[in-house]
Every structure is written in structure tokens, then in C-alpha cells.
Amino acid sequence: MQYNERPGGSDRYVPQKQQNFSEKILDKFYMLSDILYPPVCPVCKRPLLFRQGGGLIHPSCYARLHKAVPPLCMKCGKPLKDARQEYCYDCSRHRHSFESGHGLWVYDKISSEIVFLYKYGGKRELSVFFASALAQEYGAWIRQIHPDILVPVPLSREKMRSRGFNQAELIARRLGDEMGIECESRALVRVKSTIPQKSLDPGKRQENIRKAFSADPAYLKGVKRVLLIDDIYTTGATIQYCSRALRAAAGARVWFLTLCIGAPF
């Protein structure tokens, strides 16, 4: 897997077609910088020397991230215990506004820590690693559904001010660069602040997030197929109401892709 940006460096994305030329020029500089200021692997917290794993994660640590593998729910992509099942308990009981979706990793101790580091530890450079991993694992699926645009799940103004960036938007923009798909962050806005979902039970999460999102038709003209991007899918409440807003504004079909996905309930 190739990553095209150095941790701690510029936010400028270097397209893959320029990477070979850039590496020839910067290789010695990176080697020296790795010795003087080695980046740290987000999983094991040990130094990454000489751009191991693309300079963002040890290959052995990447293998410790548990991918969501079949059998999976045909709707939300959650892992299933029984291969004879088609849908998880939630998707078998409720209708959703989205078509289907996937999460790359099972939401467990290791994946939750790396996402926490990204969101709250200021490790914005991890968006390159996340986008590359998503493109590698789900690039064929993305091309199959052929979205017109990528839309990141928005943050409230308060969270945006305190965090300084929208974690979903950074991933969506990087993924859009990788896949050649436009990212439109203005298509969906959060119109009210909500209590953090992780502090609520499944029923209260639905009520908490209801009417929290609004889609802007001005940025959805001619759009028929949308891929929503977020970091975590657990109960699916956020993705559900984002999808509902997009469908109401543009009649678009909506799929989703996340870094992590929770266990079925």
C-alpha cells in the first residue's frame, strides 16, 4: 500500500502519478528526518524508521486491525455470526434510507484507539492512511456503485471549532483524490448540536440525532448517487438520518463507507 504524504508535513496531497518523481528528490531528506524525528506508529506507539508501512503504520500493526469479513449483513455490512443470515438483527427489523454500506475494520480496542488518536490527538496525517486503506479494500465496490459525489458526515459548528477539522471530510477528500470522485462537503450540514452518540443507548441515539441534518439542493444538482463517508458506524442512526436528508433534498440513492463498524445487536 502506498501513502503519498509524510506525517507532520504539509497537508498538500501528492497524486500517485507524481509520487515516483517526488520520492527520488525527497528520499534522502525523509531518511534523515526519520532518524532525527521519527514518526510514531498509531497502533504500537513505537517509532517508524525509514518510512516503514509508508511512514504511517508498521505493516505488522496493520495486520492487527481486524477487517470486517464475511458473513456480513447485506444492508449495513456488520459481521454476522451465522453464514445463513442475510441481515443483522437491526436491519431485519427496520427499514433504512440508504442502499447499503461497509465498514473496513471491526470497532474494537485497537481500531477505536487509532480513530481516537486521529480525531482527538491531532493526527490529521492519518487521513492519508485511512483513505488509502479504504481505496485498496473497497475501490472495486466504489466503482461498482459509481457515486456522483462523496459526502462526508458533517460536524456541528461547536465541534468544528474545538477540533479544528472534520475527520470524515479529510478522509473523503483523500479518498476522492484516490478514486477520482468529487467530494462535496457543502451538500450536507448539521443544523443542531447533539450529545455524543457513544454516551447513549441505541434508542436514545435515534432521538438524539433526529432532525440534526439538512441537505442543500444547490450542491446536489444532477446528483443521483451519493457515497456517505464517516469514521464509525454503530447503531447506524447518523448514517440513517444523513441518508434521509439527502434523499429528501435530491432524491438521490445513498450508500455509505466507514473506517469502523460495530458488532450486530
C-alpha atoms as a printed R data frame, in Angstrom:
    type eleno elety resid chain resno       x       y       z
1   ATOM     1    CA   MET     A     1   0.000   0.000   0.000
2   ATOM     2    CA   GLN     A     2   1.368   3.390  -0.955
3   ATOM     3    CA   TYR     A     3   0.808   6.519   1.112
4   ATOM     4    CA   ASN     A     4   1.578   9.827  -0.515
5   ATOM     5    CA   GLU     A     5   2.126  12.144   2.423
6   ATOM     6    CA   ARG     A     6   4.547  12.387   5.311
7   ATOM     7    CA   PRO     A     7   3.304  12.667   8.892
8   ATOM     8    CA   GLY     A     8   3.842  16.064  10.370
9   ATOM     9    CA   GLY     A     9   4.355  17.552   6.941
10  ATOM    10    CA   SER     A    10   2.275  19.637   4.608
11  ATOM    11    CA   ASP     A    11  -1.413  18.964   4.079
12  ATOM    12    CA   ARG     A    12  -0.756  19.046   0.316
13  ATOM    13    CA   TYR     A    13  -1.690  15.773  -1.307
14  ATOM    14    CA   VAL     A    14   0.834  14.414  -3.828
15  ATOM    15    CA   PRO     A    15  -1.025  12.499  -6.559
16  ATOM    16    CA   GLN     A    16   0.198   8.976  -7.192
17  ATOM    17    CA   LYS     A    17   1.340   9.813 -10.729
18  ATOM    18    CA   GLN     A    18   3.813  12.360  -9.261
19  ATOM    19    CA   GLN     A    19   4.978  10.172  -6.426
20  ATOM    20    CA   ASN     A    20   7.875   8.382  -8.127
21  ATOM    21    CA   PHE     A    21   9.441  11.676  -9.187
22  ATOM    22    CA   SER     A    22   8.860  13.230  -5.757
23  ATOM    23    CA   GLU     A    23  10.360  10.252  -3.945
24  ATOM    24    CA   LYS     A    24  13.561  10.498  -5.968
25  ATOM    25    CA   ILE     A    25  14.008  14.111  -4.882
26  ATOM    26    CA   LEU     A    26  12.901  13.749  -1.257
27  ATOM    27    CA   ASP     A    27  14.141  10.269  -0.392
28  ATOM    28    CA   LYS     A    28  17.327  11.358   1.341
29  ATOM    29    CA   PHE     A    29  15.529  14.147   3.168
30  ATOM    30    CA   TYR     A    30  12.912  11.724   4.507
31  ATOM    31    CA   MET     A    31  15.583   9.269   5.609
32  ATOM    32    CA   LEU     A    32  17.324  11.994   7.576
33  ATOM    33    CA   SER     A    33  14.073  13.293   9.070
34  ATOM    34    CA   ASP     A    34  13.106   9.767  10.138
35  ATOM    35    CA   ILE     A    35  16.371   9.478  12.055
36  ATOM    36    CA   LEU     A    36  16.079  12.883  13.726
37  ATOM    37    CA   TYR     A    37  12.293  12.992  14.237
38  ATOM    38    CA   PRO     A    38  10.880   9.506  13.684
39  ATOM    39    CA   PRO     A    39   7.098   9.345  13.305
40  ATOM    40    CA   VAL     A    40   5.230   7.051  15.691
41  ATOM    41    CA   CYS     A    41   3.046   4.110  14.725
42  ATOM    42    CA   PRO     A    42  -0.534   4.828  15.897
43  ATOM    43    CA   VAL     A    43  -1.058   1.205  16.996
44  ATOM    44    CA   CYS     A    44   2.079   0.228  18.924
45  ATOM    45    CA   LYS     A    45   3.345   3.792  19.579
46  ATOM    46    CA   ARG     A    46   6.879   2.768  18.551
47  ATOM    47    CA   PRO     A    47   8.971   4.836  16.093
48  ATOM    48    CA   LEU     A    48   8.565   4.273  12.364
49  ATOM    49    CA   LEU     A    49  12.022   4.265  10.832
50  ATOM    50    CA   PHE     A    50  12.782   4.770   7.148
51  ATOM    51    CA   ARG     A    51   9.144   5.081   6.128
52  ATOM    52    CA   GLN     A    52   8.056   1.625   7.229
53  ATOM    53    CA   GLY     A    53   4.493   0.981   6.075
54  ATOM    54    CA   GLY     A    54   4.560   4.197   4.066
55  ATOM    55    CA   GLY     A    55   5.619   6.149   7.157
56  ATOM    56    CA   LEU     A    56   2.225   5.881   8.879
57  ATOM    57    CA   ILE     A    57   1.933   2.398  10.413
58  ATOM    58    CA   HIS     A    58   4.030  -0.753  10.839
59  ATOM    59    CA   PRO     A    59   2.910  -3.496   8.415
60  ATOM    60    CA   SER     A    60   2.703  -5.906  11.357
61  ATOM    61    CA   CYS     A    61   0.471  -3.441  13.234
62  ATOM    62    CA   TYR     A    62  -1.754  -3.000  10.202
63  ATOM    63    CA   ALA     A    63  -2.349  -6.758  10.305
64  ATOM    64    CA   ARG     A    64  -3.632  -6.364  13.902
65  ATOM    65    CA   LEU     A    65  -6.544  -4.241  12.693
66  ATOM    66    CA   HIS     A    66  -9.398  -6.724  12.322
67  ATOM    67    CA   LYS     A    67 -11.132  -6.384   8.980
68  ATOM    68    CA   ALA     A    68 -14.870  -6.923   8.759
69  ATOM    69    CA   VAL     A    69 -15.000 -10.197   6.831
70  ATOM    70    CA   PRO     A    70 -17.939 -12.353   5.628
71  ATOM    71    CA   PRO     A    71 -20.502 -13.299   6.579
72  ATOM    72    CA   LEU     A    72 -21.690  -9.683   6.587
73  ATOM    73    CA   CYS     A    73 -25.124  -8.081   6.770
74  ATOM    74    CA   MET     A    74 -26.254  -7.389   3.206
75  ATOM    75    CA   LYS     A    75 -27.553  -3.961   4.262
76  ATOM    76    CA   CYS     A    76 -25.160  -2.376   6.749
77  ATOM    77    CA   GLY     A    77 -22.130  -4.638   6.430
78  ATOM    78    CA   LYS     A    78 -21.935  -5.682  10.095
79  ATOM    79    CA   PRO     A    79 -20.271  -9.053  10.732
80  ATOM    80    CA   LEU     A    80 -22.730 -11.904  11.266
81  ATOM    81    CA   LYS     A    81 -22.248 -14.969  13.441
82  ATOM    82    CA   ASP     A    82 -24.236 -17.285  11.196
83  ATOM    83    CA   ALA     A    83 -23.463 -17.570   7.479
84  ATOM    84    CA   ARG     A    84 -27.102 -18.491   6.852
85  ATOM    85    CA   GLN     A    85 -28.186 -14.995   7.907
86  ATOM    86    CA   GLU     A    86 -28.657 -12.298   5.290
87  ATOM    87    CA   TYR     A    87 -29.272  -9.357   7.618
88  ATOM    88    CA   CYS     A    88 -28.301  -8.375  11.143
89  ATOM    89    CA   TYR     A    89 -30.991  -8.088  13.799
90  ATOM    90    CA   ASP     A    90 -31.363  -4.339  13.360
91  ATOM    91    CA   CYS     A    91 -31.588  -4.375   9.558
92  ATOM    92    CA   SER     A    92 -34.073  -7.242   9.619
93  ATOM    93    CA   ARG     A    93 -36.412  -5.176  11.820
94  ATOM    94    CA   HIS     A    94 -36.022  -1.648  10.441
95  ATOM    95    CA   ARG     A    95 -36.097  -0.024   7.036
96  ATOM    96    CA   HIS     A    96 -33.195   2.239   6.185
97  ATOM    97    CA   SER     A    97 -32.903   5.230   3.866
98  ATOM    98    CA   PHE     A    98 -29.558   4.056   2.493
99  ATOM    99    CA   GLU     A    99 -28.990   1.318  -0.075
100 ATOM   100    CA   SER     A   100 -26.144  -0.494   1.675
101 ATOM   101    CA   GLY     A   101 -22.717   0.124   3.130
102 ATOM   102    CA   HIS     A   102 -19.480  -1.206   4.549
103 ATOM   103    CA   GLY     A   103 -17.071  -0.641   7.404
104 ATOM   104    CA   LEU     A   104 -13.414  -1.537   6.912
105 ATOM   105    CA   TRP     A   105 -12.469  -2.640  10.434
106 ATOM   106    CA   VAL     A   106 -14.387  -4.126  13.326
107 ATOM   107    CA   TYR     A   107 -14.771  -1.495  16.035
108 ATOM   108    CA   ASP     A   108 -12.653  -2.928  18.841
109 ATOM   109    CA   LYS     A   109  -9.921  -1.806  21.231
110 ATOM   110    CA   ILE     A   110  -7.228  -1.400  18.581
111 ATOM   111    CA   SER     A   111  -9.318   0.329  15.905
112 ATOM   112    CA   SER     A   112 -11.052   2.581  18.444
113 ATOM   113    CA   GLU     A   113  -7.687   3.769  19.768
114 ATOM   114    CA   ILE     A   114  -6.339   4.650  16.331
115 ATOM   115    CA   VAL     A   115  -9.543   6.532  15.441
116 ATOM   116    CA   PHE     A   116  -9.428   8.341  18.805
117 ATOM   117    CA   LEU     A   117  -5.829   9.359  18.112
118 ATOM   118    CA   TYR     A   118  -6.854  10.693  14.715
119 ATOM   119    CA   LYS     A   119  -9.864  12.658  15.980
120 ATOM   120    CA   TYR     A   120  -8.622  13.957  19.302
121 ATOM   121    CA   GLY     A   121  -4.847  13.644  19.065
122 ATOM   122    CA   GLY     A   122  -4.445  15.965  16.116
123 ATOM   123    CA   LYS     A   123  -3.060  13.235  13.831
124 ATOM   124    CA   ARG     A   124  -4.602  14.588  10.646
125 ATOM   125    CA   GLU     A   125  -1.979  12.836   8.530
126 ATOM   126    CA   LEU     A   126  -3.689   9.530   9.321
127 ATOM   127    CA   SER     A   127  -6.412  10.536   6.865
128 ATOM   128    CA   VAL     A   128  -3.992   9.541   4.089
129 ATOM   129    CA   PHE     A   129  -3.549   6.074   5.554
130 ATOM   130    CA   PHE     A   130  -7.306   5.675   6.119
131 ATOM   131    CA   ALA     A   131  -8.209   6.768   2.599
132 ATOM   132    CA   SER     A   132  -5.580   4.506   1.060
133 ATOM   133    CA   ALA     A   133  -6.830   1.534   3.086
134 ATOM   134    CA   LEU     A   134 -10.448   2.215   2.068
135 ATOM   135    CA   ALA     A   135  -9.486   2.562  -1.587
136 ATOM   136    CA   GLN     A   136  -7.488  -0.644  -1.534
137 ATOM   137    CA   GLU     A   137 -10.183  -2.720   0.169
138 ATOM   138    CA   TYR     A   138 -13.308  -1.152  -1.320
139 ATOM   139    CA   GLY     A   139 -12.167   0.538  -4.509
140 ATOM   140    CA   ALA     A   140 -13.854  -2.091  -6.703
141 ATOM   141    CA   TRP     A   141 -17.115  -1.743  -4.753
142 ATOM   142    CA   ILE     A   142 -16.990   2.059  -5.038
143 ATOM   143    CA   ARG     A   143 -16.548   1.805  -8.795
144 ATOM   144    CA   GLN     A   144 -19.430  -0.667  -8.936
145 ATOM   145    CA   ILE     A   145 -21.917   1.666  -7.225
146 ATOM   146    CA   HIS     A   146 -20.490   4.581  -9.255
147 ATOM   147    CA   PRO     A   147 -21.256   7.528  -6.932
148 ATOM   148    CA   ASP     A   148 -21.524  11.001  -8.432
149 ATOM   149    CA   ILE     A   149 -20.040  12.565  -5.299
150 ATOM   150    CA   LEU     A   150 -18.612  11.706  -1.897
151 ATOM   151    CA   VAL     A   151 -20.293  13.456   1.033
152 ATOM   152    CA   PRO     A   152 -18.690  13.483   4.497
153 ATOM   153    CA   VAL     A   153 -20.895  13.391   7.589
154 ATOM   154    CA   PRO     A   154 -20.709  16.972   8.925
155 ATOM   155    CA   LEU     A   155 -19.738  18.196  12.380
156 ATOM   156    CA   SER     A   156 -21.577  20.805  14.386
157 ATOM   157    CA   ARG     A   157 -20.045  24.289  14.441
158 ATOM   158    CA   GLU     A   158 -19.059  23.804  18.084
159 ATOM   159    CA   LYS     A   159 -17.177  20.570  17.389
160 ATOM   160    CA   MET     A   160 -15.579  22.034  14.309
161 ATOM   161    CA   ARG     A   161 -14.258  24.971  16.341
162 ATOM   162    CA   SER     A   162 -12.938  22.798  19.166
163 ATOM   163    CA   ARG     A   163 -11.435  20.034  16.979
164 ATOM   164    CA   GLY     A   164 -10.273  22.229  14.122
165 ATOM   165    CA   PHE     A   165 -11.171  19.770  11.368
166 ATOM   166    CA   ASN     A   166 -13.853  17.341  10.276
167 ATOM   167    CA   GLN     A   167 -12.353  13.849  10.430
168 ATOM   168    CA   ALA     A   168 -14.833  12.468   7.878
169 ATOM   169    CA   GLU     A   169 -14.165  15.288   5.413
170 ATOM   170    CA   LEU     A   170 -10.399  14.767   5.406
171 ATOM   171    CA   ILE     A   171 -10.880  11.074   4.658
172 ATOM   172    CA   ALA     A   172 -13.485  11.816   1.984
173 ATOM   173    CA   ARG     A   173 -11.223  14.319   0.216
174 ATOM   174    CA   ARG     A   174  -8.268  11.925   0.250
175 ATOM   175    CA   LEU     A   175 -10.463   9.079  -0.955
176 ATOM   176    CA   GLY     A   176 -11.878  11.302  -3.671
177 ATOM   177    CA   ASP     A   177  -8.347  12.063  -4.839
178 ATOM   178    CA   GLU     A   178  -7.529   8.347  -4.907
179 ATOM   179    CA   MET     A   179 -10.701   7.386  -6.774
180 ATOM   180    CA   GLY     A   180 -11.146  10.442  -8.975
181 ATOM   181    CA   ILE     A   181 -14.517  11.341  -7.415
182 ATOM   182    CA   GLU     A   182 -15.603  14.812  -6.328
183 ATOM   183    CA   CYS     A   183 -16.002  15.421  -2.598
184 ATOM   184    CA   GLU     A   184 -18.798  17.885  -1.769
185 ATOM   185    CA   SER     A   185 -18.797  18.822   1.907
186 ATOM   186    CA   ARG     A   186 -21.410  21.575   1.420
187 ATOM   187    CA   ALA     A   187 -24.144  19.163   0.361
188 ATOM   188    CA   LEU     A   188 -24.924  18.177   3.950
189 ATOM   189    CA   VAL     A   189 -24.907  20.324   7.092
190 ATOM   190    CA   ARG     A   190 -25.568  19.664  10.746
191 ATOM   191    CA   VAL     A   191 -28.289  22.054  11.831
192 ATOM   192    CA   LYS     A   192 -28.232  21.289  15.550
193 ATOM   193    CA   SER     A   193 -25.686  20.172  18.096
194 ATOM   194    CA   THR     A   194 -26.165  16.760  19.645
195 ATOM   195    CA   ILE     A   195 -24.946  14.833  22.655
196 ATOM   196    CA   PRO     A   196 -22.070  12.465  21.742
197 ATOM   197    CA   GLN     A   197 -23.694   9.268  20.455
198 ATOM   198    CA   LYS     A   198 -21.294   6.983  22.321
199 ATOM   199    CA   SER     A   199 -22.783   8.100  25.643
200 ATOM   200    CA   LEU     A   200 -26.339   6.999  24.703
201 ATOM   201    CA   ASP     A   201 -28.130   3.678  24.331
202 ATOM   202    CA   PRO     A   202 -29.432   2.682  20.853
203 ATOM   203    CA   GLY     A   203 -32.951   4.044  21.402
204 ATOM   204    CA   LYS     A   204 -31.790   7.424  22.659
205 ATOM   205    CA   ARG     A   205 -29.280   7.711  19.832
206 ATOM   206    CA   GLN     A   206 -32.121   7.739  17.318
207 ATOM   207    CA   GLU     A   207 -33.917  10.539  19.137
208 ATOM   208    CA   ASN     A   208 -30.706  12.487  19.718
209 ATOM   209    CA   ILE     A   209 -29.771  12.602  16.043
210 ATOM   210    CA   ARG     A   210 -33.266  13.087  14.597
211 ATOM   211    CA   LYS     A   211 -33.562  16.313  12.556
212 ATOM   212    CA   ALA     A   212 -29.875  17.064  13.114
213 ATOM   213    CA   PHE     A   213 -29.021  17.155   9.395
214 ATOM   214    CA   SER     A   214 -30.150  19.100   6.368
215 ATOM   215    CA   ALA     A   215 -29.100  18.716   2.730
216 ATOM   216    CA   ASP     A   216 -28.642  21.658   0.382
217 ATOM   217    CA   PRO     A   217 -30.152  21.047  -3.093
218 ATOM   218    CA   ALA     A   218 -27.862  23.726  -4.558
219 ATOM   219    CA   TYR     A   219 -24.915  21.350  -4.185
220 ATOM   220    CA   LEU     A   220 -26.818  18.263  -5.301
221 ATOM   221    CA   LYS     A   221 -27.917  19.351  -8.779
222 ATOM   222    CA   GLY     A   222 -27.825  16.384 -11.110
223 ATOM   223    CA   VAL     A   223 -26.636  14.097  -8.333
224 ATOM   224    CA   LYS     A   224 -28.332  10.703  -8.289
225 ATOM   225    CA   ARG     A   225 -25.853   8.547  -6.401
226 ATOM   226    CA   VAL     A   226 -24.067   9.563  -3.182
227 ATOM   227    CA   LEU     A   227 -21.442   7.800  -1.089
228 ATOM   228    CA   LEU     A   228 -21.506   8.984   2.538
229 ATOM   229    CA   ILE     A   229 -18.192   8.875   4.402
230 ATOM   230    CA   ASP     A   230 -17.824   8.662   8.185
231 ATOM   231    CA   ASP     A   231 -15.419   7.214  10.737
232 ATOM   232    CA   ILE     A   232 -17.689   4.839  12.697
233 ATOM   233    CA   TYR     A   233 -20.982   3.014  12.144
234 ATOM   234    CA   THR     A   234 -22.525   1.535  15.311
235 ATOM   235    CA   THR     A   235 -26.307   1.819  15.573
236 ATOM   236    CA   GLY     A   236 -26.483   3.490  12.169
237 ATOM   237    CA   ALA     A   237 -28.544   6.432  13.416
238 ATOM   238    CA   THR     A   238 -26.205   9.074  11.967
239 ATOM   239    CA   ILE     A   239 -25.981   7.418   8.557
240 ATOM   240    CA   GLN     A   240 -29.745   6.852   8.521
241 ATOM   241    CA   TYR     A   241 -30.677  10.489   9.073
242 ATOM   242    CA   CYS     A   242 -27.958  11.799   6.765
243 ATOM   243    CA   SER     A   243 -29.281   9.493   4.042
244 ATOM   244    CA   ARG     A   244 -32.847  10.611   4.697
245 ATOM   245    CA   ALA     A   245 -31.850  14.279   4.311
246 ATOM   246    CA   LEU     A   246 -30.020  13.606   1.039
247 ATOM   247    CA   ARG     A   247 -32.925  11.645  -0.389
248 ATOM   248    CA   ALA     A   248 -35.408  14.345   0.614
249 ATOM   249    CA   ALA     A   249 -33.337  17.112  -0.992
250 ATOM   250    CA   ALA     A   250 -32.326  15.425  -4.224
251 ATOM   251    CA   GLY     A   251 -33.995  12.045  -4.476
252 ATOM   252    CA   ALA     A   252 -30.521  10.553  -4.502
253 ATOM   253    CA   ARG     A   253 -29.679   6.961  -3.733
254 ATOM   254    CA   VAL     A   254 -27.215   6.758  -0.859
255 ATOM   255    CA   TRP     A   255 -24.517   4.266   0.121
256 ATOM   256    CA   PHE     A   256 -22.034   4.610   2.972
257 ATOM   257    CA   LEU     A   257 -18.456   3.687   3.794
258 ATOM   258    CA   THR     A   258 -16.816   3.955   7.217
259 ATOM   259    CA   LEU     A   259 -13.498   3.110   8.810
260 ATOM   260    CA   CYS     A   260 -15.040   1.047  11.599
261 ATOM   261    CA   ILE     A   261 -18.239  -0.871  12.120
262 ATOM   262    CA   GLY     A   262 -19.745  -2.129  15.362
263 ATOM   263    CA   ALA     A   263 -20.962  -5.571  16.298
264 ATOM   264    CA   PRO     A   264 -24.555  -6.532  15.410
265 ATOM   265    CA   PHE     A   265 -27.234  -6.046  18.070
